[in-house]
């Protein structure tokens, strides 16, 4: 994907943006920036990627690259706007995000990628159970996914096993 993107392959570039776009947008959102600022930061990060793409060799290092680069662009954004941020301003004081946040964000990205690979009904079920606002009840999930309430627990267990099978090689590659 990286080599093809460097060579100008539009499909490879689209895959790169699809795979890491949510990660890039999640960083400024965590700092409390609005939609317009997130879009500007997204564009800036991918513009930086275009310039640095020929020098990036390992795809496994991309999540960390995106997080670190996005954090730096957010810092610049706050400086340019002379924004007195309440939430997250202490996070922007260093050149890089704190190591614990970096690890947390990388893990979240790995789970998002694994969920996309899982796909289908399992992806929908796990997203409905674990990523919706608040904790969804089985009754709400059953109605949303049009499935019997009694089948959610066993389906969840099967889907989580499949998700772990997908994530094991990803963790090993880390």
Residue, then its C-alpha position, 0 to 999 in steps of 0.5 A: x500500500x505504501x509503495x503503491x501510494x508513493x508510485x501514485x496509485x489512487x486506490x492505494x492512497x484511498x485505502x491509506x486515507x480510509x484506514x487511518x482517517x478516523x485515527x487522524x480525526x480522533x486526535x483533534x476531537x480529543x482536544x475539543x476542536x470542532x468539525x472545521x478544525x478537525x477537517x483542516x488538521x486532517x488535510x494538513x496531516x495528509x499533506x505532510x504524509x504526501x511529502x514524507x511518504x517516500x521516506x516511510x518504509x514500515x506500515x506497522x509504524x504508521x499509527x504512531x506516525x499519524x498520532x505523533x504528527x497529528x498531535x504536532x499539527x494540533x499544537x501548531x493549530x492552538x499556537x496559531x489561534x492563541x487558543x486558551x484550551x481548558x481541556x487538553x491544553x496540558x497535553x499539548x505542552x510537549x512535542x509529542x503526546x504522553x507515552x500512555x496516551x500514545x499507546x492508548x490511541x494506537x490500541x484503539x486504532x488496532x481495534x478499529x482496524x480489526x473490527x473493519x476486517x471482521x466486518x458484517x454482522x459481528x462488526x455491527x454487533x460489537x459496535x452496537x454493544x461497545x461503541x455507542x453512546x452509553x451502554x446499550x442494553x441487549x433489548x436496544x441492540x436486538x431492536x437495532x440489529x433485528x435479532x432475538x435478544x436471547x441470541x446476543x450473548x452467544x453471538x457476542x462471544x463468537x464475535x469476540x473470539x473472531x476479533x481476538x483471532x484477527x488481533x493476535x497477528x496484529x499485536x505480534x506485528x507491533 
